C-alpha cells in the first residue's frame, strides 16, 4: 500500500530577497569536488543569492550527479554559475572585493572583519555597486597573493582552535549574515489581532462557563472577577486564534455540564 504523499511544511520565516542581493557575487576558487559547489549553491539559494562564479573548478560541475544531489533545490543557481579560468575573469565588473580566510594573517593585511561586519559592508555597498565575496580552496584557502587583491578580509569567529568550517558551511554563514544585513531589520509576520469585542465576548463566555461548574468568585462578585481576567488577558494583545482556543475550552465545559448536570 502506498503511503500518502507528504507535503513539505511551509517555512516559518520566508521573505522575498532584497533587490540589492543581485549585486552580490560569490566566487569559489578551485573547489575540489562538484558536491561542494552544489552545497554552496544551495546555501546561496536559501539566502536569496544567485550569482555564482567558479574559478578553475571541476569540469562540467553543473551537471555532475554529486553537485545536482548536494544542490537540491538550487539547480537554477548551478546552471547559471559561470566557470572561469583567471582571477581577472572572476572579478570582472566588481567594485569591491572581500576575501575570506580562517588563518591568522600578518600585519601587512587589512584589519580582519568578522563575518557580520563584512556582511554589513557588503549589504551597504551592494545597494549601488557590485560586490564580490571570495572563498578559497578547501584545504589551503586563499593564498596571500590572492588576499592582497581584496579590499577587505573576513573570517568567522570560532571557539575551537583547530577545526574550521567546510566550504558550504562558510558560504551559508556569510550568506545568512548578508541576507539579514540587507534587510536592516527582518520584518515580523503580522499578527491577526482579535477586536476588543471579540476579546470581551471571550471573557463573558469564560465567566459563564466557570459559573456552570460551580466556580464562585471572591465575595460572589462576578464582575470583579471578570475585571481580574481582563487585566490578565490584557498583558499582551490577543490574536483571533487565542480567542478561539479559549472559546473551545469553554465549549467543552458547557458540553460536559449539559451531559452531566
Secondary structure, DSSP 8 states (H G I E B T S, - for coil): -----------SS-----GGGGGEEEEEES-SSHHHHHHHHHHHHHTT--EEEEES--TTGGG-HHHHHHTTT-HHHHHH-EEESSHHHHTTT-SEEEEE-SS---TTS--EEEHHHHHHHHHHHTTTS-EEEEE-BTTTBS-HHHHHTSSEEEE---S-SS----HHHHHHHHHHHHHHHHHSS-------B--HHHHHHHHHHHHHHHHHTT---GGG-HHHHHHHHHHHHTSS--BHHHHHHHHHHHHHHHHHHHHH-
